[in-house]
Amino acid sequence: MRGILGFKRLRLKIWRRCTLLFFLCWAGCWLLGSTFLFLVHRSVFSERCTDEKSHRMLARLCLDYRKGALTGDLCEDLCVAQKLVYKQCLYYDRGKKVIRADWKGQPVILKSKKEIFSSYQSLRLLDEVETQDVPETELLLMVALEVKNVLGLELSNNTMGPLWTRRRGLHWKAQVASMWSLLQQEEYIYFSLLQDVSKHVLRVIGSCGHFYAVEYLTAGHARHKTIFPLEDAVGPSFTGTKSKVKAITDIALSFLDMVNHFDNDFSHRLHLCDIKPENFAIRNDLTVVAIDVDMAFFEPKMRDILEQNCTGDEDCNFFDCFSKCDLRIKRCGAERANNNLQVICDKIFRHWFSPNLSGPTISFPLQLQLQKAVHECAKPGPKDLTQHQQTSLHSLSELYHLLQASQRELQKATL
C-alpha cells in the first residue's frame, strides 16, 4: 500500500513539474511571439512606404505652407505651380522619409527625418518676439551652436552661407522656423556645408519646410554583379565586358579620391561608419557620391562616440568604426583603429577584383597584383596606430598605381 501511495505522490510531483515547465515555455513563447509581432507591426505597417501615406504627408506639408507656418524655395513649385510632382515612395527607414519626385522634368529626391513639421523642436526665440528685430549675429550664433551640437564642429560666421541666408520679409518667422527644422537633420547639414567644396556628396537643390530636395543618382546594390547598374547611370553603351571593366576601374579610382579627400581636405577627418553599396551612387562621369551620411562623423564627434567604457575590444565597435579597449582603465580608445579605405576594400573592392569580373581584358599578372593589394588593404591593421596609418597610406598608393596601370592596359586594348 505504501508503495502505491509513494508512486502516486511521485507521479503527482512529476505532473506538477511538467505543468510548471509547460506554463513557463508557453509564457516564453507568447512573449517572444508578441515581441516579434510588435516589431513586424512597427517596421512593416507603421513605417510602410506607400503612395497613400506619401501623398498625405506632402498634402500636410502644403497645408502648413498655406497657413504660413513654413516656407522654402520649392514650396510654390510643390504646392501651387505643380512643377515639383510626386512619383513614388522609395523607403521609410530609421525615421527617414525618402520620396522620388520630378522637378521641372528632372528626377529629384525629397528627404525628411520626420513626417510632420510640428514634430521638430521649435525655436523658442520665435515665440518671444513679434518683430524682425532679432540681431543677425544672434541668429548666426544659434546656427553655429546647433551645428556644433550635431557635427561637433566649430564654424565661423563666414562659413555658414549655405545654412543661413539673410531673408527679412513678410514670412520671416516661417523662414527661420523652416531653417531650424532643417538644422535638426544631420544629412542636410552635411550636404549643405560640403556641396561647394566636395564633388563626393549630394547637391542640395532646395527645400520646403522640413523637406529638402537633392539630386537623383543611381545608387549601388550589394546583389548587383557590378554593384552599380552602369546602364542606368551612364547608358546602354556599358554592356560589353571591356566597357564594364573600364567603368569599374574608373569608379574604384573615384573611391580612392573620395577616401583621400575625406581624410585630408577638411579641417577634420570625415569618418564613414556605415559603408555599403546602397549608401553610394555614381554620376554620369562615374564620380562616386556619398548619398547616405547618417553615420558619418568628423573627428571630434567620432572621438566622443568611440571613447566609452569597455571590458573587451568588441565593446569598442560602432558599426564600421572601431577602436581598441585599454583593459587597464577599461576604456575604449578615442582614436579609430581602422579607416575608410580598409572598409571600402573589404566591402566593395573585394567584390570587384576577382578573375570572374576582370576576365581577359586585364593581364593576368596585373589581376593577381590587384587581388593581393585589395586583400592586404582589407586586413585589420597593426595594433600600433602610427604603423597602421603608414600601412594605409601604402595601400592607397599601391591601389592608385595598379588601377592606373589597368586604365592604360584597357586604353591600349581599345586602340
Backbone hydrogen bonds in HBPLUS format (Angstrom, degrees):
<---DONOR---> <-ACCEPTOR-->    atom                        ^
c    i                          cat <-CA-CA->   ^        H-A-AA   ^      H-
h    n   atom  resd res      DA  || num        DHA   H-A  angle D-A-AA Bond
n    s   type  num  typ     dist DA aas  dist angle  dist       angle   num
A0004-ILE N   A0001-MET O   3.07 MM   3  5.14 118.3  2.47  94.4 109.6     1
A0005-LEU N   A0001-MET O   2.94 MM   4  6.32 161.4  1.97 155.2 160.0     2
A0006-GLY N   A0002-ARG O   2.84 MM   4  6.04 160.9  1.88 150.3 156.0     3
A0007-PHE N   A0003-GLY O   2.96 MM   4  6.07 153.5  2.04 139.4 146.8     4
A0008-LYS N   A0004-ILE O   2.96 MM   4  6.25 153.6  2.03 147.2 154.0     5
A0009-ARG N   A0005-LEU O   2.92 MM   4  6.22 158.5  1.97 151.0 156.6     6
A0010-LEU N   A0006-GLY O   2.92 MM   4  6.12 160.8  1.95 149.3 154.8     7
A0011-ARG N   A0007-PHE O   2.89 MM   4  6.13 157.5  1.94 146.5 153.0     8
A0012-LEU N   A0008-LYS O   2.85 MM   4  6.08 150.0  1.94 144.1 152.8     9
A0013-LYS N   A0009-ARG O   2.91 MM   4  6.21 156.3  1.97 150.7 156.3    10
A0014-ILE N   A0010-LEU O   2.93 MM   4  6.21 163.6  1.96 151.6 156.2    11
A0015-TRP N   A0011-ARG O   2.88 MM   4  6.05 156.9  1.93 144.6 151.4    12
A0016-ARG N   A0012-LEU O   2.93 MM   4  6.17 157.1  1.98 147.5 153.4    13
A0017-ARG N   A0013-LYS O   2.90 MM   4  6.18 160.7  1.94 152.4 157.5    14
A0018-CYS N   A0014-ILE O   2.86 MM   4  6.06 161.9  1.89 151.4 156.9    15
A0019-THR N   A0015-TRP O   2.86 MM   4  6.04 154.3  1.93 145.9 153.4    16
A0020-LEU N   A0016-ARG O   2.86 MM   4  6.12 156.4  1.92 146.2 152.7    17
A0021-LEU N   A0017-ARG O   2.83 MM   4  6.10 164.5  1.86 153.6 157.6    18
A0022-PHE N   A0018-CYS O   2.81 MM   4  5.98 158.2  1.86 146.9 153.6    19
A0023-PHE N   A0019-THR O   2.89 MM   4  6.12 157.3  1.94 147.0 153.1    20
A0024-LEU N   A0020-LEU O   2.90 MM   4  6.18 160.8  1.93 152.5 157.6    21
A0025-CYS N   A0021-LEU O   2.86 MM   4  6.06 162.2  1.89 151.6 156.6    22
A0026-TRP N   A0022-PHE O   2.84 MM   4  6.02 158.6  1.89 148.3 154.8    23
A0027-ALA N   A0023-PHE O   2.84 MM   4  6.04 159.1  1.88 149.9 155.6    24
A0028-GLY N   A0024-LEU O   2.88 MM   4  6.08 158.1  1.93 146.8 153.0    25
A0029-CYS N   A0025-CYS O   2.90 MM   4  6.09 164.9  1.92 152.0 156.0    26
A0030-TRP N   A0026-TRP O   2.87 MM   4  6.03 154.8  1.93 145.5 153.1    27
A0031-LEU N   A0027-ALA O   2.90 MM   4  6.10 155.9  1.96 146.0 152.4    28
A0032-LEU N   A0028-GLY O   2.92 MM   4  6.18 165.5  1.94 153.4 157.1    29
A0033-GLY N   A0029-CYS O   2.81 MM   4  5.92 162.5  1.84 148.1 153.9    30
A0034-SER N   A0030-TRP O   2.85 MM   4  5.98 157.0  1.91 146.0 152.4    31
A0035-THR N   A0031-LEU O   2.94 MM   4  6.14 159.2  1.98 147.9 153.7    32
A0036-PHE N   A0032-LEU O   2.89 MM   4  6.10 161.9  1.92 151.0 156.2    33
A0037-LEU N   A0033-GLY O   2.92 MM   4  6.13 163.9  1.95 150.2 154.2    34
A0038-PHE N   A0034-SER O   2.88 MM   4  6.05 151.0  1.97 144.5 153.0    35
A0039-LEU N   A0035-THR O   2.92 MM   4  6.20 160.9  1.95 152.8 157.3    36
A0040-VAL N   A0036-PHE O   2.85 MM   4  6.09 163.2  1.88 152.9 158.1    37
A0041-HIS N   A0037-LEU O   2.77 MM   4  5.85 156.1  1.83 142.5 150.0    38
A0042-ARG N   A0038-PHE O   2.92 MM   4  6.17 155.5  1.98 146.0 152.5    39
A0043-SER N   A0039-LEU O   2.88 MM   4  6.08 168.8  1.89 154.7 157.6    40
A0044-VAL N   A0040-VAL O   2.72 MM   4  5.51 161.1  1.76 150.0 156.2    41
A0045-PHE N   A0041-HIS O   3.02 MM   4  5.11 139.9  2.18 118.7 131.0    42
A0046-SER N   A0041-HIS O   2.95 MM   5  6.37 162.9  1.98 159.3 165.0    43
A0047-GLU N   A0042-ARG O   3.14 MM   5  6.32 138.2  2.32 146.4 157.2    44
A0048-ARG N   A0045-PHE O   3.40 MM   3  4.94 167.4  2.42  97.8  99.1    45
A0054-SER N   A0050-THR O   3.09 MM   4  6.25 157.4  2.14 143.9 150.5    46
A0055-HIS N   A0051-ASP O   2.84 MM   4  6.03 163.7  1.86 157.6 161.2    47
A0056-ARG N   A0052-GLU O   3.03 MM   4  6.22 157.5  2.08 144.8 151.3    48
A0057-MET N   A0053-LYS O   2.92 MM   4  6.11 147.6  2.02 142.8 151.7    49
A0058-LEU N   A0054-SER O   3.01 MM   4  6.27 161.5  2.04 152.6 156.2    50
A0059-ALA N   A0055-HIS O   2.87 MM   4  6.01 150.2  1.96 146.0 155.0    51
A0060-ARG N   A0056-ARG O   3.03 MM   4  6.20 153.3  2.10 141.7 148.0    52
A0061-LEU N   A0057-MET O   3.05 MM   4  6.33 149.0  2.15 139.7 148.6    53
A0062-CYS N   A0058-LEU O   2.95 MM   4  6.24 157.8  2.00 147.9 152.5    54
A0063-LEU N   A0059-ALA O   2.92 MM   4  6.15 147.6  2.03 143.6 153.1    55
A0064-ASP N   A0060-ARG O   3.02 MM   4  6.27 158.1  2.07 148.5 153.0    56
A0065-TYR N   A0061-LEU O   3.02 MM   4  6.31 141.8  2.17 139.0 150.4    57
A0066-ARG N   A0062-CYS O   2.92 MM   4  6.21 157.6  1.97 149.0 153.6    58
A0067-LYS N   A0063-LEU O   3.05 MM   4  6.28 142.2  2.20 141.5 152.1    59
A0069-ALA N   A0064-ASP O   2.94 MM   5  5.34 147.3  2.05 167.8 163.5    60
A0068-GLY N   A0065-TYR O   3.03 MM   3  5.12 147.9  2.14 100.2 110.3    61
A0209-GLY N   A0071-THR O   2.90 MM 138  5.24 164.6  1.92 133.5 133.4    62
A0075-CYS N   A0072-GLY O   3.25 MM   3  5.40 158.1  2.30 106.5 112.9    63
A0074-LEU N   A0207-SER O   3.00 MM 133  5.43 157.4  2.05 151.1 145.4    64
A0078-LEU N   A0074-LEU O   2.99 MM   4  6.17 149.4  2.08 151.6 160.6    65
A0079-CYS N   A0075-CYS O   2.77 MM   4  5.74 171.4  1.78 158.0 160.9    66
A0080-VAL N   A0076-GLU O   2.95 MM   4  5.13 148.5  2.05 131.9 138.6    67
A0081-ALA N   A0076-GLU O   2.84 MM   5  6.09 161.5  1.88 154.2 159.9    68
A0083-LYS N   A0077-ASP O   2.83 MM   6  4.79 134.2  2.04 130.7 141.5    69
A0084-LEU N   A0077-ASP O   3.11 MM   7  5.31 157.1  2.16 119.5 114.1    70
A0104-LYS N   A0083-LYS O   2.95 MM  21  5.37 161.2  1.98 153.0 154.5    71
A0085-VAL N   A0102-ASP O   2.80 MM  17  5.17 158.7  1.84 153.7 155.2    72
A0102-ASP N   A0085-VAL O   2.82 MM  17  5.17 156.8  1.88 147.2 154.3    73
A0087-LYS N   A0100-ARG O   2.95 MM  13  5.55 153.2  2.03 150.8 144.1    74
A0088-GLN N   A0100-ARG O   3.22 MM  12  5.27 162.7  2.25 132.2 135.7    75
A0100-ARG N   A0088-GLN O   2.78 MM  12  5.27 168.0  1.80 173.0 173.2    76
A0090-LEU N   A0098-VAL O   2.99 MM   8  5.60 153.6  2.06 143.5 149.9    77
A0091-TYR N   A0098-VAL O   3.37 MM   7  5.47 160.8  2.41 137.2 141.1    78
A0098-VAL N   A0091-TYR O   3.01 MM   7  5.47 149.1  2.11 159.4 168.8    79
A0093-ASP N   A0096-LYS O   3.00 MM   3  5.21 147.6  2.11 142.9 147.7    80
A0096-LYS N   A0093-ASP O   2.78 MM   3  5.21 157.9  1.82 116.5 124.3    81
A0097-LYS N   A0112-SER O   2.69 MM  15  5.28 178.0  1.69 171.5 171.4    82
A0112-SER N   A0097-LYS O   3.09 MM  15  5.28 140.0  2.26 142.9 150.6    83
A0099-ILE N   A0110-LEU O   2.88 MM  11  5.01 165.6  1.90 150.5 154.9    84
A0110-LEU N   A0099-ILE O   2.71 MM  11  5.01 167.8  1.73 155.6 159.1    85
A0101-ALA N   A0108-VAL O   3.01 MM   7  5.39 168.6  2.03 147.1 148.1    86
A0108-VAL N   A0101-ALA O   2.81 MM   7  5.39 162.0  1.85 153.8 154.2    87
A0103-TRP N   A0106-GLN O   2.69 MM   3  5.14 167.7  1.71 154.1 152.6    88
A0106-GLN N   A0103-TRP O   3.06 MM   3  5.14 164.1  2.08 107.4 112.2    89
A0109-ILE N   A0214-VAL O   2.93 MM 105  5.28 165.1  1.96 156.7 159.0    90
A0214-VAL N   A0109-ILE O   2.84 MM 105  5.28 154.6  1.91 148.5 156.6    91
A0111-LYS N   A0212-TYR O   2.90 MM 101  5.51 158.0  1.95 154.4 161.5    92
A0212-TYR N   A0111-LYS O   3.03 MM 101  5.51 158.5  2.08 150.9 156.8    93
A0119-SER N   A0116-ILE O   3.04 MM   3  5.46 156.7  2.10 111.0 118.5    94
A0120-TYR N   A0117-PHE O   3.20 MM   3  5.96 164.7  2.22 119.6 123.6    95
A0126-LEU N   A0123-LEU O   2.98 MM   3  5.81 144.4  2.11 123.3 130.4    96
A0127-ASP N   A0124-ARG O   3.00 MM   3  5.43 139.9  2.16 109.8 120.7    97
A0128-GLU N   A0125-LEU O   3.09 MM   3  5.20 141.9  2.24  99.8 111.0    98
A0138-GLU N   A0135-PRO O   3.08 MM   3  5.35 129.1  2.35 101.5 114.2    99
A0139-LEU N   A0135-PRO O   3.32 MM   4  6.76 153.5  2.39 148.6 155.2   100
A0140-LEU N   A0136-GLU O   2.96 MM   4  6.24 163.6  1.99 155.7 160.2   101
A0141-LEU N   A0137-THR O   2.94 MM   4  6.06 147.7  2.04 138.5 147.3   102
A0142-MET N   A0138-GLU O   3.09 MM   4  6.36 152.8  2.17 142.6 149.0   103
A0143-VAL N   A0139-LEU O   3.02 MM   4  6.35 154.9  2.09 148.7 155.7   104
A0144-ALA N   A0140-LEU O   2.90 MM   4  6.13 162.3  1.93 149.1 153.8   105
A0145-LEU N   A0141-LEU O   2.93 MM   4  6.15 154.7  1.99 147.6 154.3   106
A0146-GLU N   A0142-MET O   2.99 MM   4  6.17 153.2  2.06 144.5 151.5   107
A0147-VAL N   A0143-VAL O   2.94 MM   4  6.21 159.0  1.98 153.6 159.3   108
A0148-LYS N   A0144-ALA O   2.95 MM   4  6.15 155.9  2.01 144.1 151.1   109
A0149-ASN N   A0145-LEU O   2.93 MM   4  6.11 150.1  2.02 140.8 149.1   110
A0150-VAL N   A0146-GLU O   2.94 MM   4  6.18 151.3  2.02 146.9 154.3   111
A0151-LEU N   A0147-VAL O   2.73 MM   4  5.68 167.3  1.75 156.6 160.2   112
A0152-GLY N   A0148-LYS O   2.77 MM   4  4.38 132.0  2.00 112.8 125.2   113
A0159-THR N   A0156-SER O   3.14 MM   3  5.65 165.5  2.16 116.6 121.0   114
A0160-MET N   A0157-ASN O   3.34 MM   3  5.63 169.4  2.35 112.5 114.7   115
A0163-LEU N   A0160-MET O   3.01 MM   3  5.33 137.9  2.19 108.1 120.3   116
A0164-TRP N   A0160-MET O   2.94 MM   4  6.09 146.2  2.05 159.8 170.6   117
A0172-TRP N   A0169-GLY O   3.31 MM   3  5.25 144.3  2.45 118.3 113.1   118
A0175-GLN N   A0171-HIS O   3.00 MM   4  6.26 149.1  2.09 150.5 160.0   119
A0176-VAL N   A0172-TRP O   3.00 MM   4  6.31 160.9  2.03 155.5 159.4   120
A0177-ALA N   A0173-LYS O   2.89 MM   4  6.05 162.9  1.92 151.0 156.4   121
A0178-SER N   A0174-ALA O   2.93 MM   4  5.98 154.7  1.99 140.4 147.2   122
A0179-MET N   A0175-GLN O   2.93 MM   4  6.13 159.4  1.97 145.8 151.9   123
A0180-TRP N   A0176-VAL O   2.91 MM   4  6.12 153.6  1.98 146.6 153.8   124
A0181-SER N   A0177-ALA O   3.10 MM   4  6.40 146.2  2.22 142.0 150.2   125
A0182-LEU N   A0178-SER O   3.12 MM   4  6.44 149.9  2.22 147.5 155.4   126
A0183-LEU N   A0179-MET O   2.97 MM   4  6.25 146.7  2.08 147.3 156.9   127
A0184-GLN N   A0181-SER O   3.39 MM   3  5.42 151.8  2.48  95.8 103.7   128
A0185-GLN N   A0182-LEU O   3.06 MM   3  5.48 152.1  2.14 117.9 119.3   129
A0189-ILE N   A0185-GLN O   3.29 MM   4  6.69 158.3  2.34 153.6 159.6   130
A0190-TYR N   A0186-GLU O   2.98 MM   4  6.31 167.6  1.99 160.5 163.5   131
A0191-PHE N   A0187-GLU O   2.91 MM   4  6.10 177.9  1.91 162.9 162.3   132
A0192-SER N   A0188-TYR O   2.91 MM   4  5.93 161.2  1.94 148.2 154.1   133
A0193-LEU N   A0189-ILE O   2.92 MM   4  5.97 167.4  1.94 154.5 157.8   134
A0194-LEU N   A0190-TYR O   2.98 MM   4  5.96 157.3  2.03 154.8 160.9   135
A0195-GLN N   A0191-PHE O   3.04 MM   4  5.60 137.3  2.23 141.5 147.5   136
A0197-VAL N   A0194-LEU O   2.99 MM   3  5.28 149.5  2.09 110.1 119.8   137
A0198-SER N   A0194-LEU O   2.82 MM   4  5.60 121.2  2.17 161.6 174.6   138
A0290-ALA N   A0200-HIS O   2.80 MM  90  5.96 172.3  1.81 143.6 141.0   139
A0215-GLU N   A0203-ARG O   3.15 MM  12  5.81 144.5  2.28 152.1 162.2   140
A0205-ILE N   A0213-ALA O   2.72 MM   8  5.37 160.5  1.76 142.9 149.1   141
A0213-ALA N   A0206-GLY O   2.79 MM   7  5.40 169.5  1.80 149.9 152.7   142
A0208-CYS N   A0211-PHE O   2.82 MM   3  5.36 163.2  1.84 156.6 160.4   143
A0211-PHE N   A0208-CYS O   3.09 MM   3  5.36 156.3  2.14 137.2 133.6   144
A0282-ILE N   A0218-THR O   3.24 MM  64  6.01 146.9  2.36 147.5 152.8   145
A0220-GLY N   A0280-PHE O   2.96 MM  60  5.97 149.6  2.05 164.5 160.0   146
A0221-HIS N   A0227-ILE O   2.81 MM   6  5.17 144.2  1.93 134.1 145.6   147
A0224-HIS N   A0221-HIS O   3.11 MM   3  5.46 156.9  2.16 111.4 118.6   148
A0227-ILE N   A0224-HIS O   3.06 MM   3  4.67 161.1  2.10 101.4 106.9   149
A0228-PHE N   A0226-THR O   2.69 MM   2  5.47 143.7  1.81 105.8  94.2   150
A0230-LEU N   A0228-PHE O   2.86 MM   2  5.64 108.1  2.38 118.5 101.9   151
A0232-ASP N   A0229-PRO O   3.10 MM   3  5.64 128.6  2.38 110.8 122.5   152
A0233-ALA N   A0229-PRO O   3.23 MM   4  6.54 154.8  2.29 149.6 157.1   153
A0234-VAL N   A0230-LEU O   2.79 MM   4  5.69 172.4  1.80 157.8 160.4   154
A0238-PHE N   A0235-GLY O   3.36 MM   3  6.35 176.9  2.36 126.7 127.6   155
A0244-LYS N   A0240-GLY O   3.02 MM   4  6.25 158.4  2.07 150.6 156.6   156
A0245-VAL N   A0241-THR O   2.95 MM   4  6.17 165.7  1.97 156.1 159.7   157
A0246-LYS N   A0242-LYS O   2.91 MM   4  6.06 161.6  1.94 150.7 156.2   158
A0247-ALA N   A0243-SER O   2.91 MM   4  6.09 155.6  1.97 144.4 151.5   159
A0248-ILE N   A0244-LYS O   2.88 MM   4  6.11 161.4  1.91 152.3 157.1   160
A0249-THR N   A0245-VAL O   2.96 MM   4  6.14 156.4  2.01 146.5 153.0   161
A0250-ASP N   A0246-LYS O   2.98 MM   4  6.26 157.5  2.03 147.6 153.4   162
A0251-ILE N   A0247-ALA O   2.86 MM   4  6.12 157.6  1.91 152.1 158.5   163
A0252-ALA N   A0248-ILE O   2.84 MM   4  6.01 157.6  1.89 148.6 154.9   164
A0253-LEU N   A0249-THR O   3.05 MM   4  6.31 155.0  2.12 145.7 151.9   165
A0254-SER N   A0250-ASP O   3.03 MM   4  6.31 146.6  2.14 140.5 150.0   166
A0255-PHE N   A0251-ILE O   2.88 MM   4  6.26 146.6  1.99 147.8 157.2   167
A0256-LEU N   A0252-ALA O   3.08 MM   4  6.45 152.9  2.15 145.6 152.3   168
A0257-ASP N   A0253-LEU O   2.92 MM   4  6.26 154.3  1.98 146.1 153.5   169
A0258-MET N   A0254-SER O   2.88 MM   4  6.14 154.9  1.94 147.0 153.7   170
A0259-VAL N   A0255-PHE O   2.92 MM   4  6.23 158.8  1.97 151.2 156.5   171
A0260-ASN N   A0256-LEU O   2.97 MM   4  6.18 171.4  1.98 155.1 156.9   172
A0261-HIS N   A0257-ASP O   2.84 MM   4  5.95 153.4  1.91 145.9 154.3   173
A0262-PHE N   A0258-MET O   2.83 MM   4  6.02 167.1  1.84 157.4 159.4   174
A0263-ASP N   A0259-VAL O   2.99 MM   4  6.10 140.5  2.15 143.9 154.7   175
A0264-ASN N   A0260-ASN O   3.08 MM   4  6.10 142.7  2.23 142.4 150.6   176
A0265-ASP N   A0261-HIS O   2.96 MM   4  5.19 162.1  2.00 143.4 146.8   177
A0270-LEU N   A0262-PHE O   2.97 MM   8  5.19 164.8  1.99 142.0 146.9   178
A0299-GLU N   A0269-ARG O   2.92 MM  30  5.37 127.2  2.20 151.5 165.3   179
A0271-HIS N   A0297-PHE O   2.77 MM  26  5.18 172.6  1.77 149.4 147.9   180
A0297-PHE N   A0271-HIS O   2.87 MM  26  5.18 155.4  1.93 144.8 152.9   181
A0273-CYS N   A0295-MET O   2.85 MM  22  5.33 160.6  1.89 156.6 161.7   182
A0320-ASP N   A0273-CYS O   2.91 MM  47  4.53 164.5  1.93 135.1 133.0   183
A0279-ASN N   A0276-LYS O   2.96 MM   3  5.68 160.4  2.00 126.3 132.2   184
A0280-PHE N   A0277-PRO O   3.11 MM   3  5.61 162.2  2.15 122.5 122.8   185
A0291-ILE N   A0279-ASN O   3.06 MM  12  5.54 156.1  2.12 131.3 137.4   186
A0281-ALA N   A0289-VAL O   2.88 MM   8  5.17 149.2  1.98 145.6 155.0   187
A0289-VAL N   A0281-ALA O   2.80 MM   8  5.17 156.1  1.86 152.5 152.6   188
A0283-ARG N   A0287-THR O   3.04 MM   4  5.34 149.4  2.14 139.6 149.0   189
A0286-LEU N   A0283-ARG O   2.90 MM   3  5.11 157.3  1.95 116.7 119.0   190
A0296-ALA N   A0293-VAL O   3.24 MM   3  4.95 145.0  2.37 113.1 106.2   191
A0301-LYS N   A0298-PHE O   3.07 MM   3  5.71 117.3  2.48 120.3 133.7   192
A0302-MET N   A0298-PHE O   2.94 MM   4  6.05 160.6  1.98 155.1 160.2   193
A0303-ARG N   A0299-GLU O   2.97 MM   4  6.13 157.3  2.03 157.9 161.6   194
A0304-ASP N   A0300-PRO O   3.31 MM   4  6.58 154.0  2.38 139.9 146.3   195
A0305-ILE N   A0301-LYS O   3.01 MM   4  6.29 153.3  2.08 150.0 157.1   196
A0306-LEU N   A0302-MET O   3.01 MM   4  6.21 163.1  2.03 153.0 156.8   197
A0307-GLU N   A0303-ARG O   3.07 MM   4  6.00 157.8  2.12 147.9 153.2   198
A0308-GLN N   A0306-LEU O   2.78 MM   2  5.79 116.5  2.19 120.1 103.0   199
A0332-CYS N   A0308-GLN O   2.68 MM  24  5.25 173.9  1.68 167.9 170.1   200
A0310-CYS N   A0330-LYS O   3.11 MM  20  5.07 156.2  2.17 112.6 113.5   201
A0315-ASP N   A0312-GLY O   3.06 MM   3  5.73 154.8  2.12 118.3 125.0   202
A0316-CYS N   A0313-ASP O   2.89 MM   3  5.32 158.7  1.94 114.3 121.5   203
A0323-SER N   A0316-CYS O   3.20 MM   7  5.42 149.4  2.30 128.1 136.3   204
A0318-PHE N   A0321-CYS O   2.63 MM   3  5.10 158.8  1.67 165.3 173.1   205
A0321-CYS N   A0318-PHE O   2.93 MM   3  5.10 163.2  1.96 129.1 130.5   206
A0337-ALA N   A0322-PHE O   2.66 MM  15  5.83 165.7  1.68 148.8 154.0   207
A0333-GLY N   A0324-LYS O   2.82 MM   9  5.56 154.9  1.88 155.0 162.9   208
A0326-ASP N   A0331-ARG O   2.96 MM   5  5.40 172.2  1.97 140.0 141.9   209
A0329-ILE N   A0326-ASP O   3.23 MM   3  5.89 131.9  2.48 113.4 122.4   210
A0330-LYS N   A0326-ASP O   2.68 MM   4  5.43 120.1  2.03 143.5 161.4   211
A0331-ARG N   A0326-ASP O   3.27 MM   5  5.40 149.9  2.37 133.2 138.5   212
A0343-VAL N   A0339-ASN O   3.36 MM   4  6.69 161.4  2.40 154.2 158.3   213
A0344-ILE N   A0340-ASN O   2.99 MM   4  6.20 160.6  2.03 155.0 160.9   214
A0345-CYS N   A0341-LEU O   2.88 MM   4  6.07 160.1  1.92 155.9 161.1   215
A0346-ASP N   A0342-GLN O   3.09 MM   4  6.27 151.5  2.18 138.8 146.5   216
A0347-LYS N   A0343-VAL O   2.81 MM   4  5.94 168.1  1.82 157.6 160.1   217
A0348-ILE N   A0344-ILE O   2.89 MM   4  5.31 147.6  2.00 138.6 144.6   218
A0349-PHE N   A0344-ILE O   3.03 MM   5  6.41 162.4  2.06 148.3 154.0   219
A0350-ARG N   A0345-CYS O   3.05 MM   5  6.08 134.6  2.26 149.7 157.9   220
A0351-HIS N   A0348-ILE O   3.16 MM   3  5.52 129.2  2.43 105.2 117.1   221
A0352-TRP N   A0349-PHE O   3.02 MM   3  5.16 127.3  2.30 100.1 114.0   222
A0353-PHE N   A0349-PHE O   3.05 MM   4  6.18 169.3  2.06 173.5 170.6   223
A0354-SER N   A0352-TRP O   2.90 MM   2  5.89 129.3  2.16 112.0  96.5   224
A0357-LEU N   A0354-SER O   3.04 MM   3  5.58 136.2  2.24 112.9 123.5   225
A0358-SER N   A0354-SER O   3.06 MM   4  6.26 174.2  2.07 166.8 167.7   226
A0359-GLY N   A0355-PRO O   3.08 MM   4  5.62 157.9  2.13 135.3 142.3   227
A0367-GLN N   A0363-SER O   2.99 MM   4  6.31 154.0  2.06 152.8 161.2   228
A0368-LEU N   A0364-PHE O   2.99 MM   4  6.28 161.9  2.02 157.8 161.3   229
A0369-GLN N   A0365-PRO O   3.03 MM   4  6.29 154.1  2.10 143.8 151.0   230
A0370-LEU N   A0366-LEU O   2.93 MM   4  6.16 157.8  1.98 149.8 155.5   231
A0371-GLN N   A0367-GLN O   2.95 MM   4  6.22 164.8  1.97 154.3 158.2   232
A0372-LYS N   A0368-LEU O   2.96 MM   4  6.12 161.0  2.00 148.3 153.5   233
A0373-ALA N   A0369-GLN O   2.89 MM   4  6.05 159.3  1.94 147.3 153.3   234
A0374-VAL N   A0370-LEU O   2.91 MM   4  6.11 160.7  1.95 154.1 158.9   235
A0375-HIS N   A0371-GLN O   2.96 MM   4  6.11 157.1  2.01 144.6 151.3   236
A0376-GLU N   A0372-LYS O   2.94 MM   4  6.18 161.3  1.97 151.3 155.8   237
A0377-CYS N   A0373-ALA O   2.91 MM   4  6.03 154.1  1.97 142.7 150.6   238
A0378-ALA N   A0374-VAL O   2.96 MM   4  6.11 148.3  2.06 147.4 154.7   239
A0379-LYS N   A0376-GLU O   3.34 MM   3  5.39 145.5  2.47  97.9 107.2   240
A0388-HIS N   A0384-ASP O   2.89 MM   4  6.14 147.3  2.00 146.9 157.6   241
A0389-GLN N   A0385-LEU O   2.97 MM   4  6.21 152.6  2.04 146.2 151.7   242
A0390-GLN N   A0386-THR O   3.15 MM   4  6.46 154.2  2.22 144.3 151.1   243
A0391-THR N   A0387-GLN O   2.93 MM   4  6.18 154.0  1.99 146.9 154.1   244
A0392-SER N   A0388-HIS O   2.91 MM   4  6.14 153.4  1.98 146.6 154.0   245
A0393-LEU N   A0389-GLN O   2.97 MM   4  6.22 156.5  2.02 146.9 152.7   246
A0394-HIS N   A0390-GLN O   3.01 MM   4  6.25 152.9  2.08 143.8 151.3   247
A0395-SER N   A0391-THR O   2.93 MM   4  6.24 156.2  1.99 147.2 153.6   248
A0396-LEU N   A0392-SER O   2.91 MM   4  6.16 160.2  1.95 151.8 156.9   249
A0397-SER N   A0393-LEU O   2.99 MM   4  6.17 164.5  2.01 147.7 151.7   250
A0398-GLU N   A0394-HIS O   2.88 MM   4  6.04 161.1  1.91 151.7 157.2   251
A0399-LEU N   A0395-SER O   2.92 MM   4  6.02 163.3  1.95 150.7 155.1   252
A0400-TYR N   A0396-LEU O   3.03 MM   4  6.20 160.1  2.07 147.8 153.4   253
A0401-HIS N   A0397-SER O   3.05 MM   4  6.28 164.7  2.08 147.9 151.7   254
A0402-LEU N   A0398-GLU O   2.96 MM   4  6.21 163.7  1.98 153.7 157.4   255
A0403-LEU N   A0399-LEU O   2.91 MM   4  5.96 163.1  1.94 152.7 157.3   256
A0404-GLN N   A0400-TYR O   2.95 MM   4  6.07 156.5  2.00 151.3 157.9   257
A0405-ALA N   A0401-HIS O   3.01 MM   4  6.20 147.4  2.12 140.5 149.7   258
A0406-SER N   A0402-LEU O   2.94 MM   4  6.20 145.1  2.06 138.7 148.5   259
A0407-GLN N   A0403-LEU O   2.93 MM   4  6.25 150.7  2.02 142.5 150.2   260
A0408-ARG N   A0404-GLN O   3.07 MM   4  6.40 154.5  2.14 144.1 149.9   261
A0409-GLU N   A0405-ALA O   3.03 MM   4  6.35 157.0  2.09 147.3 153.2   262
A0410-LEU N   A0406-SER O   2.94 MM   4  6.16 162.7  1.97 154.4 159.0   263
A0411-GLN N   A0407-GLN O   2.89 MM   4  6.09 149.2  1.99 146.2 155.2   264
A0412-LYS N   A0408-ARG O   3.00 MM   4  6.24 155.8  2.06 146.9 152.6   265
A0413-ALA N   A0409-GLU O   3.00 MM   4  6.25 149.3  2.09 143.7 152.5   266
A0414-THR N   A0411-GLN O   3.27 MM   3  5.37 140.4  2.43  97.2 107.6   267
A0415-LEU N   A0412-LYS O   3.20 MM   3  5.32 152.9  2.27 102.5 110.5   268
